[in-house]
Amino acid sequence: MRIGMILDNEFPPDPRVENETYTLSKQGHEVFLYCLNYKYNQRGKEKINGIKIYRKKTPKYFFSLSALAYTFPFYHLYFKKSIFDFINKNKIEVIHIHDIQIAKSVFMVNKKFNLPIVLDLHENRPEIMKHYDHVKSKLGKLLINPSIWKKYESKYIQKANKIIVVTKQAKQYYENTLHINNNKIHVVPNSVRETFYTNYKLRREIINQYEDKFVILYIGATGSRRGLMSIVKSLKTIIPKIPNIKIIIVGKVKSNSNLIKYVRKFQFDKYVDFVGWQAPSLFPSYIMASDIGVSPLHKNIHHDTTYANKIFQYLSFGKPIVVSDCKAQEKIVEMYQCGLVFKDRNVIDFSEKILKLHGDKKLYNDSSFNAKKAIKEKLHWGIVSKDLNTLYEQIEKNKSE
């Protein structure tokens, strides 16, 4: 089938989109991707790994205004014509929407085509929006209403032919709250392809830099809801017992952030490396240089029903993980015995879990072994993406009947 994916962001990078397009192409489908070009520095049309990419030049301020997508009509009206042309010119047979931000535009356009629609919910956007700083600001409270996003999310979940979610917990959430038939919702978790941990190049200087340290690694966004403050606060307890402790944060951190202010205030600079955002090709080197990977997310409806890519990246290299008790990631640790779980925002509990893994070599080695085994046998992309193929087999069957 000719699958038209609609992404409300630039591409690359997007690991989930990359993985899904890879799998669908491998199954013999022809994949076309509509995405945005904010910087005007990418080709309008391009072919990457067999995927035909069509980029819509989009004013950079639209990135900031996207939070108003369901407050004012201009956002969706702006994209209508280009989406129509993309579907029409490429003779798309199935539309695959990534997240709900641009969904209204697509559903408006599809009135002309009446094509099957797959709605791929990378996250519970209405719930996580409640925790964004710009949404909680005075102006944000006036202009951005997560409940309106929730209304449209519900509407488009009902209208779509198929729904994709990231975890079983998300599937259960939508079944319970919207009374959706469970055959309509398919679970396709975020994970890593085998090439991530079998075909990589190490940067020896990164490995050497930390060879005499006990390294706690965090990869990803650094907003307050990510829980990084719990990690740096734990240093007060950990340093006396693990003097060679080092925290590496691979992610963009503002120079005036509370995180950096805290580290400087308590003179923890030599124990924390803010290395900024790095190219994904360097992730294996940072992971190999580390001892423990962490995901200290604050507990909320969204975090309870999603996985962070980072936990699979850590596990694929045999690194035990320490995660907060958000339901989905807690379930991974419990099911595969690949690390420890601490109570969200409980700094003492986090410290104890780090000290336990450091001090108990058998526990550490068992967790490391289980981590690799879990990825190899149960959790790599080739396994967890099977429901994606099943979903499209069902659509193809329905089209032929």
VMD Tcl script that draws the C-alpha trace (Angstrom):
set ca {
  {0.00 0.00 0.00}
  {0.97 3.63 -0.45}
  {1.16 4.97 3.10}
  {1.18 8.73 3.67}
  {2.67 9.68 7.03}
  {1.99 13.18 8.39}
  {4.47 14.54 10.94}
  {4.07 17.93 12.62}
  {7.81 18.44 12.97}
  {11.08 18.31 11.09}
  {12.57 15.02 9.94}
  {15.08 13.66 10.65}
  {15.49 13.04 13.53}
  {12.56 11.15 14.99}
  {13.45 7.62 16.16}
  {9.84 6.43 16.25}
  {9.07 7.63 12.73}
  {12.36 6.20 11.48}
  {11.61 2.82 13.02}
  {8.05 2.64 11.73}
  {8.95 3.67 8.18}
  {11.77 1.11 8.20}
  {9.40 -1.69 9.25}
  {6.61 -0.79 6.85}
  {9.01 -0.47 3.91}
  {10.49 -3.84 4.78}
  {6.98 -5.30 4.59}
  {6.67 -4.06 1.01}
  {4.68 -0.88 1.60}
  {5.60 2.36 -0.13}
  {6.00 5.08 2.49}
  {5.69 8.82 1.85}
  {6.37 11.32 4.64}
  {4.97 14.84 4.90}
  {6.91 16.87 7.46}
  {7.85 20.48 8.23}
  {10.92 22.57 7.48}
  {11.31 25.38 10.00}
  {14.93 26.26 9.24}
  {14.55 26.20 5.43}
  {17.86 24.32 5.34}
  {16.55 20.97 4.11}
  {15.48 19.86 0.67}
  {11.83 20.18 -0.23}
  {11.88 16.64 -1.58}
  {14.28 13.91 -0.60}
  {14.58 10.15 -0.39}
  {16.10 8.69 2.79}
  {16.38 4.92 3.25}
  {13.65 4.39 0.69}
  {11.26 6.89 2.29}
  {10.00 9.65 -0.02}
  {10.04 12.84 2.04}
  {8.06 16.00 1.27}
  {8.86 19.03 3.42}
  {6.55 21.98 3.92}
  {8.41 25.25 4.50}
  {6.94 26.59 7.72}
  {7.64 29.92 9.47}
  {9.72 29.30 12.57}
  {7.21 31.09 14.80}
  {4.71 28.33 14.00}
  {6.73 26.05 16.28}
  {5.88 28.30 19.23}
  {2.32 28.91 18.05}
  {1.59 25.20 17.72}
  {0.34 25.23 21.32}
  {-2.53 27.34 19.98}
  {-3.44 24.77 17.32}
  {-6.79 24.04 18.97}
  {-7.40 27.58 20.20}
  {-7.39 29.40 16.85}
  {-8.10 27.97 13.37}
  {-5.10 29.48 11.54}
  {-2.72 26.64 12.40}
  {-4.78 23.93 10.72}
  {-5.92 26.13 7.85}
  {-2.28 26.89 7.03}
  {-1.45 23.23 6.37}
  {-4.64 22.16 4.55}
  {-3.60 22.81 0.95}
  {-0.12 21.28 1.22}
  {-1.52 18.16 2.91}
  {-4.19 17.89 0.20}
  {-1.54 18.13 -2.52}
  {0.67 15.58 -0.75}
  {-2.15 13.02 -0.55}
  {-3.45 13.71 -4.04}
  {-0.18 13.79 -5.99}
  {1.23 10.68 -4.32}
  {-2.00 8.68 -4.64}
  {-1.94 7.85 -0.94}
  {-4.06 4.86 0.11}
  {-3.72 5.06 3.91}
  {-3.01 8.12 6.06}
  {-0.83 7.69 9.15}
  {-0.93 10.74 11.47}
  {1.80 11.17 14.06}
  {0.16 12.72 17.15}
  {-2.88 14.99 17.35}
  {-1.29 18.40 16.87}
  {-1.83 18.37 13.11}
  {-4.68 15.85 13.15}
  {-7.46 18.39 12.57}
  {-5.85 19.52 9.30}
  {-5.68 15.93 8.08}
  {-9.25 15.02 9.02}
  {-10.49 18.19 7.29}
  {-8.61 17.26 4.10}
  {-9.66 13.62 4.24}
  {-13.31 14.58 3.73}
  {-12.32 14.80 0.06}
  {-10.54 11.41 -0.03}
  {-12.28 9.25 2.60}
  {-9.12 7.21 3.18}
  {-8.44 4.96 6.18}
  {-6.65 6.88 8.94}
  {-4.19 5.54 11.49}
  {-3.72 7.88 14.46}
  {-0.35 7.27 16.11}
  {-0.35 8.75 19.63}
  {3.29 9.18 20.63}
  {2.12 10.60 23.94}
  {-0.93 11.70 25.87}
  {-0.61 15.29 24.69}
  {-3.54 16.84 26.61}
  {-2.27 15.42 29.90}
  {1.39 16.30 29.46}
  {0.50 19.84 28.35}
  {-0.73 20.51 31.87}
  {2.89 20.30 33.03}
  {4.45 22.61 30.41}
  {5.76 25.87 31.85}
  {4.32 27.95 28.99}
  {0.89 26.40 29.54}
  {1.04 27.12 33.28}
  {2.02 30.78 32.74}
  {-0.60 33.54 33.06}
  {-0.81 33.99 29.29}
  {-0.77 30.23 28.74}
  {-3.70 29.73 31.11}
  {-5.61 32.38 29.16}
  {-4.91 31.01 25.65}
  {-4.14 27.30 25.98}
  {-6.73 24.91 27.35}
  {-5.65 21.25 27.64}
  {-9.29 20.25 28.03}
  {-9.96 21.46 24.47}
  {-7.06 19.34 23.25}
  {-8.60 16.46 25.19}
  {-11.92 16.99 23.41}
  {-10.27 16.85 19.97}
  {-8.11 13.89 20.96}
  {-11.27 11.99 21.93}
  {-13.01 13.07 18.72}
  {-10.20 11.92 16.45}
  {-9.63 8.67 18.32}
  {-13.29 7.89 17.68}
  {-13.07 8.89 14.00}
  {-9.77 7.14 13.14}
  {-9.85 3.61 11.76}
  {-6.92 2.47 13.87}
  {-5.10 3.84 16.91}
  {-1.47 3.22 17.84}
  {-0.22 3.79 21.39}
  {3.17 3.27 23.01}
  {2.30 1.09 26.01}
  {-0.28 -1.40 27.26}
  {-1.05 1.12 29.99}
  {-1.98 3.72 27.35}
  {-4.23 1.20 25.59}
  {-5.98 0.44 28.85}
  {-6.33 4.15 29.62}
  {-8.13 4.93 26.35}
  {-10.27 1.80 26.53}
  {-11.40 2.79 30.02}
  {-11.89 6.51 29.44}
  {-13.34 6.42 25.92}
  {-14.78 2.88 25.86}
  {-12.89 2.06 22.65}
  {-13.02 -1.46 21.23}
  {-9.69 -3.06 22.12}
  {-9.29 -4.38 18.55}
  {-9.01 -0.79 17.34}
  {-5.99 0.07 19.53}
  {-2.58 -1.40 18.76}
  {0.47 -1.21 21.01}
  {3.76 -0.33 19.32}
  {6.33 0.57 22.00}
  {9.32 2.82 21.50}
  {12.47 0.74 21.41}
  {15.80 0.34 19.62}
  {16.58 -1.48 16.42}
  {19.27 -4.12 16.66}
  {21.68 -1.94 14.71}
  {21.73 0.55 17.62}
  {23.62 -1.89 19.83}
  {25.31 -4.10 17.22}
  {26.52 -1.62 14.59}
  {28.00 1.47 16.21}
  {31.28 3.36 16.47}
  {32.72 4.20 19.88}
  {34.40 7.50 20.64}
  {37.34 6.29 22.70}
  {37.95 9.74 24.22}
  {34.51 9.61 25.86}
  {35.15 6.16 27.29}
  {38.60 7.16 28.57}
  {37.31 10.37 30.14}
  {35.12 8.45 32.58}
  {36.98 5.16 33.03}
  {37.79 5.84 36.70}
  {34.30 7.14 37.56}
  {31.08 5.52 38.68}
  {28.77 7.09 36.12}
  {25.05 7.78 36.32}
  {23.77 8.67 32.86}
  {20.72 10.61 31.76}
  {19.88 11.16 28.06}
  {17.02 13.38 26.92}
  {15.04 16.55 27.52}
  {15.69 18.29 30.82}
  {12.47 20.07 31.80}
  {11.50 19.95 35.46}
  {9.00 17.10 34.94}
  {11.90 14.87 33.85}
  {12.99 14.64 37.50}
  {16.66 15.56 37.15}
  {16.63 17.58 40.35}
  {16.20 14.34 42.27}
  {19.44 13.08 40.73}
  {21.61 16.08 41.57}
  {20.13 16.41 45.07}
  {21.11 12.81 45.75}
  {24.78 13.80 45.57}
  {24.70 15.01 49.18}
  {24.09 11.43 50.27}
  {26.04 9.62 47.57}
  {29.36 11.52 47.44}
  {30.61 10.40 50.91}
  {29.98 6.75 49.94}
  {30.93 6.88 46.24}
  {33.60 9.62 46.00}
  {34.20 8.93 42.30}
  {30.53 9.43 41.40}
  {29.85 11.30 38.16}
  {26.50 12.32 36.70}
  {26.42 12.87 32.94}
  {23.45 14.76 31.52}
  {23.17 14.49 27.74}
  {20.54 17.10 26.97}
  {20.06 20.80 26.49}
  {20.07 22.70 29.79}
  {19.53 26.44 30.01}
  {22.40 28.28 31.71}
  {20.01 29.90 34.19}
  {18.09 26.71 34.98}
  {17.38 25.67 38.55}
  {19.39 22.53 37.85}
  {22.60 24.40 37.10}
  {21.96 26.91 39.90}
  {21.65 24.03 42.38}
  {24.85 22.34 41.19}
  {26.79 25.59 41.51}
  {25.27 26.54 44.84}
  {26.44 23.31 46.47}
  {29.71 23.19 44.50}
  {28.87 19.91 42.78}
  {30.41 21.05 39.48}
  {33.08 18.36 39.44}
  {30.46 15.66 39.99}
  {28.07 16.71 37.21}
  {28.88 17.02 33.51}
  {26.33 18.97 31.46}
  {27.49 17.92 28.01}
  {24.54 19.40 26.13}
  {22.57 17.64 23.41}
  {24.71 15.23 21.42}
  {24.27 13.48 18.09}
  {22.49 10.12 18.54}
  {25.57 8.46 17.02}
  {27.39 9.35 20.26}
  {24.80 7.77 22.56}
  {26.48 4.33 22.52}
  {29.74 5.89 23.67}
  {28.11 7.67 26.60}
  {26.14 4.55 27.52}
  {29.26 2.37 27.38}
  {31.04 4.90 29.60}
  {28.26 4.70 32.20}
  {27.36 2.27 34.96}
  {23.67 3.06 35.50}
  {21.05 4.65 33.26}
  {18.29 6.67 34.89}
  {14.77 7.82 34.00}
  {13.48 9.81 37.01}
  {10.23 11.06 35.46}
  {7.66 12.75 37.66}
  {4.59 10.59 38.09}
  {1.51 11.72 36.15}
  {-1.04 10.24 33.72}
  {1.21 10.77 30.73}
  {4.38 9.35 32.28}
  {2.42 6.41 33.67}
  {1.42 5.45 30.13}
  {4.57 5.99 28.09}
  {8.13 4.74 27.72}
  {11.18 6.94 27.30}
  {13.47 5.77 24.47}
  {16.40 6.11 26.82}
  {15.51 3.08 28.95}
  {15.78 0.75 25.96}
  {18.99 2.42 24.89}
  {20.50 1.82 28.33}
  {19.27 -1.76 28.50}
  {20.59 -2.67 25.07}
  {24.15 -2.16 26.34}
  {23.51 -4.08 29.54}
  {23.24 -1.08 31.84}
  {20.97 -1.54 34.86}
  {18.35 1.17 35.09}
  {16.99 3.14 38.02}
  {13.57 4.56 37.25}
  {10.81 6.37 39.10}
  {7.60 4.50 39.86}
  {5.70 5.62 36.76}
  {3.64 2.55 35.91}
  {4.93 1.68 32.43}
  {8.65 1.92 33.16}
  {8.18 0.37 36.61}
  {6.58 -2.64 34.88}
  {9.64 -3.06 32.62}
  {11.98 -3.23 35.63}
  {9.74 -5.63 37.54}
  {9.08 -7.91 34.58}
  {12.69 -8.22 33.45}
  {14.54 -7.67 36.76}
  {16.87 -5.20 35.04}
  {17.26 -2.51 37.69}
  {15.52 -0.82 40.59}
  {12.52 1.47 41.09}
  {12.40 4.49 43.39}
  {9.47 6.58 44.57}
  {8.99 9.62 42.36}
  {10.81 12.72 43.68}
  {12.01 10.86 46.77}
  {15.70 11.81 46.82}
  {16.56 9.48 49.71}
  {14.95 6.52 47.96}
  {16.80 7.34 44.72}
  {20.10 7.57 46.62}
  {19.48 4.22 48.29}
  {18.81 2.52 44.95}
  {22.06 3.88 43.45}
  {24.04 2.82 46.54}
  {22.44 -0.62 46.47}
  {23.44 -1.27 42.85}
  {26.92 0.08 43.54}
  {27.43 -2.01 46.65}
  {25.82 -5.29 45.62}
  {27.89 -6.67 42.74}
  {25.68 -9.72 42.28}
  {22.58 -7.56 41.98}
  {24.39 -5.28 39.54}
  {25.69 -8.13 37.38}
  {22.33 -9.94 37.38}
  {20.53 -6.73 36.39}
  {23.07 -6.13 33.62}
  {22.67 -9.66 32.27}
  {18.87 -9.40 32.43}
  {18.95 -6.03 30.64}
  {20.75 -7.41 27.60}
  {18.64 -10.55 27.60}
  {15.39 -8.55 27.73}
  {16.35 -6.46 24.72}
  {17.69 -9.39 22.73}
  {14.75 -11.72 23.37}
  {11.72 -9.51 24.07}
  {12.16 -5.78 23.62}
  {14.10 -4.82 20.50}
  {12.19 -3.09 17.73}
  {12.01 -6.14 15.49}
  {9.90 -7.86 18.15}
  {7.80 -5.04 19.60}
  {6.83 -3.69 16.17}
  {4.93 -6.83 15.15}
  {1.58 -5.23 15.95}
  {2.38 -2.48 13.44}
  {2.50 -5.07 10.67}
  {-0.68 -6.70 11.99}
  {-2.48 -3.36 11.90}
  {-1.62 -2.73 8.26}
  {-2.45 -6.30 7.29}
  {-5.93 -5.69 8.70}
  {-6.33 -2.43 6.78}
  {-5.17 -4.05 3.57}
  {-7.60 -6.91 4.08}
  {-10.48 -4.50 4.72}
  {-9.63 -2.52 1.58}
  {-9.71 -5.63 -0.59}
  {-13.06 -6.85 0.73}
}
mol new
graphics top color blue
foreach p $ca { graphics top sphere $p radius 0.5 }
foreach p [lrange $ca 0 end-1] q [lrange $ca 1 end] { graphics top cylinder $p $q radius 0.2 }
display resetview
